[in-house]
Every structure is written in structure tokens, then in C-alpha cells.
């Protein structure tokens, strides 16, 4: 079975382990935390753009399974021996089923000798029961003889956010339905809806994969203009296209492009 690694909707990348890098000196208790990047998932956290959730939308790719790399990073110094990392599933926050939606977690994982990361691969499957649905798997780090949990939240440098990102828990969402991706720019295409996204793909020979990454301003504006012209042509024919939802007063909502097209 062909496997892919899908990381936060950005790229299909090769599985790898054993990254090394310089870390600040730390004189307190050795600790660990989830070092998952908004843009690079578990492959690279150098931007310190940590997140407490990762999405895995199977609808983007025609694949039956996917491996997500979860990165755990140490606080403190490296040591010349392997150290144990324990992770548990939080059942009350999880709807994904072990053995069906994903391979059960191992009893323990390791930060290898002289390393600062544990790379944890989790194998997910697209089952028929996932069609048009979304399920979640929440992970929680546990203390061990090797590591404590001294940093429950990450506060980004120079950020106005005083709440922080939960780096002891990490929630993974898997789905087999259309979702809004970074390439769907509402400023040019108007409010997102699955019906609109499907219609744009149908009319302009695109797929959901084309929206995986942000488009250039020229490209997305051109697409928005063409879509607006199509909607107006249909309305002129007496075939106005409406969204699948109604407004607060129960009226049909006419589908529109975004205000940024202005032509």
C-alpha cells in the first residue's frame, strides 16, 4: 500500500528521523512538549509557529492511507542514552477508533541518544465510514522517569497572545469531506461553501488539490473574475445559482464572488 505523509495541508514529504540542532541551555527539569508547526507539521519547527491541532483531509488526495509525523521536542540538554516518551489517547476528546481509523499507538517511544526530538509516525486510514465525516484523535504527553512536563503552554516571542498554545495535548482531525483550504481566498471568491468550491472546480477544470496552497494574486483574482462572469451569465438566463443555506430571515442566499475582483 502506497503511503503518504500529509502535514497540515502543505506538502507530501519523505518520512525521516533523527534531526539535530542547537538548543538553548536549560538548567531546570528535563521536559518534553509537542513541537508541531502550523506550516511544516512534524518535520520542521524552526519557525516556532506551534499549533495544538493538525488536519488530515483525505478528500484532497486520492489515497487510502496516510502517515502523520508527530514531533516531540525536549527541554534541557541532550544525553548519551535513549530516553522514554509516553503518549496516551484522551478518549473523551477523541472520536477516531484505534485499529480502524489509525494504527494503535506504541506503549512508548524514544528520544534517541544525543537527539532532541522523538519522531512519532501515526498511520491513518480512510475508511468508507469516514465519507462526509470528520473524526478526531487527541494525544497527551505523560510524565516519565526521563521527562517532566514543565511547559504546558507555549507563548510565542513578541506575541500579544497571553493565553499560549497547549503543547502537552495535540488534536489530529481526519476527514473525507471538502474543507476550506489555503488556496480558497474569500476576498476574491466570496464566502466559502462546499457547493461553491465544487462548482468552481467543475467549471474551470480544477480539483481540491489546486487549492492546497495559496495562489498568486493574479491567478486568484482572474479566477474570481471568471467565476463572477459565470454567475452573472447564469442569472441572465434565469438560472440564478443559490447557496445551500438560507440567511437569518429564511431567504435564499445568492452565490457571489468576492469584493476583491473589481473589474
C-alpha positions as CSV (number, residue, x, y, z in Angstrom):
1,X,0.0,0.0,0.0
2,X,1.4,3.3,-1.0
3,X,1.9,5.7,1.9
4,X,1.9,9.4,2.1
5,X,2.9,11.8,4.7
6,X,0.5,14.8,4.8
7,X,1.5,17.6,7.1
8,X,-1.1,20.4,7.9
9,X,-2.2,20.6,4.3
10,X,1.1,21.9,3.0
11,X,3.1,19.1,1.3
12,X,3.8,15.4,0.8
13,X,7.2,14.8,2.3
14,X,9.5,11.9,2.9
15,X,9.5,10.3,6.3
16,X,12.7,10.9,8.2
17,X,14.0,10.8,11.8
18,X,17.0,11.8,13.9
19,X,17.1,15.6,13.4
20,X,19.9,17.5,15.2
21,X,20.1,21.2,16.0
22,X,21.4,23.6,18.7
23,X,19.1,24.2,21.6
24,X,19.3,26.8,24.4
25,X,20.9,25.8,27.7
26,X,18.4,24.9,30.3
27,X,19.1,24.3,34.0
28,X,15.7,23.1,35.1
29,X,14.0,19.7,34.9
30,X,14.3,17.8,31.6
31,X,11.0,18.1,29.9
32,X,9.1,17.5,26.6
33,X,6.4,19.1,24.6
34,X,4.6,18.7,21.2
35,X,6.6,20.7,18.6
36,X,4.1,20.7,15.8
37,X,4.4,23.6,13.3
38,X,1.4,25.2,11.6
39,X,3.2,25.1,8.2
40,X,5.5,22.1,8.4
41,X,3.8,19.8,10.8
42,X,6.2,17.4,12.5
43,X,9.1,17.9,10.0
44,X,10.4,21.3,10.9
45,X,9.6,23.6,13.9
46,X,12.4,26.2,13.3
47,X,9.8,29.0,12.8
48,X,8.4,28.3,16.3
49,X,4.9,28.6,14.8
50,X,3.5,25.9,17.1
51,X,-0.1,24.7,16.9
52,X,-2.2,22.4,19.0
53,X,-4.1,20.8,16.1
54,X,-3.4,19.3,12.7
55,X,-5.8,18.4,9.9
56,X,-5.6,15.4,7.6
57,X,-8.2,15.8,4.9
58,X,-8.3,12.6,2.7
59,X,-10.5,14.4,0.2
60,X,-7.5,16.3,-1.1
61,X,-5.7,13.2,-2.2
62,X,-6.9,10.0,-3.8
63,X,-5.2,7.9,-1.1
64,X,-6.5,5.2,1.2
65,X,-4.0,5.8,4.0
66,X,-1.5,8.4,5.3
67,X,1.3,8.6,7.8
68,X,1.4,11.7,10.0
69,X,4.6,12.5,11.8
70,X,4.1,13.9,15.3
71,X,7.2,15.7,16.7
72,X,8.1,15.8,20.4
73,X,10.9,18.0,21.5
74,X,13.0,18.1,24.7
75,X,13.6,20.9,27.1
76,X,17.1,20.7,28.5
77,X,20.3,19.1,27.4
78,X,20.9,16.0,25.3
79,X,22.2,12.9,27.0
80,X,24.3,9.9,25.6
81,X,21.5,7.4,26.1
82,X,17.9,6.8,24.8
83,X,15.1,8.3,26.9
84,X,11.5,7.1,27.1
85,X,8.5,9.1,25.9
86,X,4.9,8.1,26.8
87,X,1.8,9.4,25.0
88,X,-1.8,8.5,25.7
89,X,-5.0,9.0,23.8
90,X,-7.6,11.2,25.5
91,X,-10.8,9.2,25.0
92,X,-13.3,11.9,25.9
93,X,-11.8,14.2,23.3
94,X,-11.4,11.5,20.6
95,X,-13.8,10.0,18.1
96,X,-11.3,8.2,15.9
97,X,-11.2,4.4,16.6
98,X,-7.9,2.6,17.2
99,X,-7.4,-0.3,14.8
100,X,-9.9,1.2,12.3
101,X,-9.1,4.8,11.7
102,X,-5.5,4.6,12.8
103,X,-2.9,2.1,14.0
104,X,-2.8,1.9,17.8
105,X,0.0,3.8,19.5
106,X,3.0,2.0,20.8
107,X,3.5,1.6,24.5
108,X,6.4,4.0,24.4
109,X,8.6,6.0,22.1
110,X,12.2,7.2,22.4
111,X,14.3,10.3,22.2
112,X,17.4,8.7,20.9
113,X,20.9,9.3,22.5
114,X,22.2,12.8,21.8
115,X,19.0,13.8,20.0
116,X,16.4,16.5,20.9
117,X,13.4,15.0,19.1
118,X,11.2,12.0,19.1
119,X,9.6,11.5,15.7
120,X,6.3,9.6,16.1
121,X,4.6,8.2,13.0
122,X,0.9,7.6,13.2
123,X,-0.7,5.6,10.4
124,X,-4.2,6.7,9.5
125,X,-6.7,5.0,7.2
126,X,-9.6,6.4,5.0
127,X,-12.5,4.1,5.8
128,X,-15.8,4.2,3.9
129,X,-17.5,5.2,7.2
130,X,-15.4,8.4,7.1
131,X,-17.1,9.7,3.9
132,X,-18.5,13.2,4.5
133,X,-17.4,12.9,8.1
134,X,-14.7,14.1,10.4
135,X,-13.1,12.4,13.4
136,X,-10.6,13.5,16.0
137,X,-7.7,11.9,17.9
138,X,-6.3,13.9,20.9
139,X,-2.9,12.9,22.2
140,X,-1.5,13.8,25.6
141,X,2.1,13.6,26.8
142,X,2.7,11.8,30.1
143,X,5.5,12.3,32.6
144,X,8.1,9.6,32.9
145,X,11.3,8.8,34.7
146,X,13.1,10.7,32.0
147,X,10.9,13.7,31.4
148,X,8.5,16.0,33.2
149,X,6.1,18.4,31.7
150,X,7.3,21.8,32.9
151,X,5.9,23.8,29.9
152,X,2.1,23.2,29.4
153,X,1.7,26.3,27.2
154,X,3.9,27.9,24.5
155,X,3.9,31.7,24.4
156,X,5.3,32.9,21.1
157,X,8.0,35.6,21.3
158,X,6.8,39.2,20.8
159,X,3.2,38.0,20.6
160,X,0.2,39.8,22.1
161,X,-1.3,36.4,22.9
162,X,-1.2,35.8,26.6
163,X,-3.1,32.5,26.6
164,X,-0.5,30.5,24.7
165,X,-0.6,27.2,22.7
166,X,-1.3,24.0,24.5
167,X,1.8,21.9,23.8
168,X,1.0,19.0,26.2
169,X,-2.0,18.0,24.1
170,X,-2.3,17.7,20.3
171,X,-5.5,17.1,18.4
172,X,-5.5,15.5,14.9
173,X,-8.6,15.7,12.8
174,X,-9.1,13.3,9.9
175,X,-11.9,13.8,7.4
176,X,-13.1,12.7,4.0
177,X,-15.1,15.7,3.0
178,X,-14.4,19.0,1.3
179,X,-12.9,21.6,3.5
180,X,-11.7,25.2,3.0
181,X,-8.0,25.1,2.0
182,X,-5.5,27.9,2.0
183,X,-5.9,28.5,-1.8
184,X,-9.6,29.4,-1.4
185,X,-9.3,33.2,-0.9
186,X,-12.6,34.6,0.2
187,X,-11.6,38.2,-0.7
188,X,-11.7,37.2,-4.4
189,X,-14.0,34.2,-4.4
190,X,-16.5,35.2,-1.7
191,X,-17.7,33.3,1.4
192,X,-16.6,29.7,1.3
193,X,-19.1,26.9,0.9
194,X,-18.5,23.4,-0.3
195,X,-21.1,23.9,-3.1
196,X,-19.2,27.0,-4.4
197,X,-15.8,25.2,-4.2
198,X,-17.2,22.2,-6.1
199,X,-18.8,24.5,-8.7
200,X,-15.6,26.4,-9.3
201,X,-13.7,23.1,-9.8
202,X,-16.3,21.8,-12.2
203,X,-16.5,25.0,-14.3
204,X,-12.8,25.6,-14.5
205,X,-11.3,22.1,-14.6
206,X,-9.8,22.3,-11.2
207,X,-9.6,19.8,-8.2
208,X,-9.5,20.4,-4.5
209,X,-5.7,19.8,-4.7
210,X,-5.4,23.1,-6.7
211,X,-6.4,24.9,-3.5
212,X,-3.9,23.2,-1.3
213,X,-1.6,26.3,-1.3
214,X,-2.3,30.0,-1.7
215,X,-2.5,31.1,-5.3
216,X,-0.8,34.2,-6.7
217,X,-2.9,37.4,-6.6
218,X,-3.1,37.5,-10.3
219,X,-4.2,33.9,-10.6
220,X,-6.8,34.0,-7.8
221,X,-8.2,37.4,-9.0
222,X,-8.5,36.0,-12.5
223,X,-10.3,33.0,-11.2
224,X,-12.7,35.2,-9.2
225,X,-13.5,37.4,-12.2
226,X,-14.2,34.4,-14.4
227,X,-16.4,32.9,-11.7
228,X,-18.3,36.2,-11.3
229,X,-18.9,36.3,-15.0
230,X,-20.2,32.8,-15.0
231,X,-22.6,33.5,-12.1
232,X,-23.9,36.6,-14.0
233,X,-24.4,34.7,-17.2
234,X,-26.5,32.1,-15.4
235,X,-28.6,34.8,-13.7
236,X,-29.2,36.4,-17.1
237,X,-30.5,33.1,-18.3
238,X,-32.9,32.9,-15.4
239,X,-30.9,30.2,-13.7
240,X,-29.6,32.1,-10.7
241,X,-27.3,30.0,-8.5
242,X,-28.0,30.0,-4.8
243,X,-26.1,28.6,-1.8
244,X,-27.4,25.5,0.0
245,X,-28.1,27.6,3.1
246,X,-30.5,30.5,3.9
247,X,-30.0,33.8,5.7
248,X,-31.3,34.6,9.2
249,X,-34.7,35.5,7.8
250,X,-35.0,32.3,5.9
251,X,-34.3,33.7,2.4
252,X,-32.2,32.0,-0.2
253,X,-28.6,33.3,-0.5
254,X,-27.4,34.1,-3.9
255,X,-23.9,32.8,-4.7
256,X,-21.4,35.6,-5.3
257,X,-17.7,36.2,-5.9
258,X,-15.6,38.3,-3.6
259,X,-15.3,42.0,-3.4
260,X,-11.6,42.0,-4.4
261,X,-12.3,41.2,-8.1
262,X,-13.4,44.8,-9.0
263,X,-13.1,44.8,-12.8
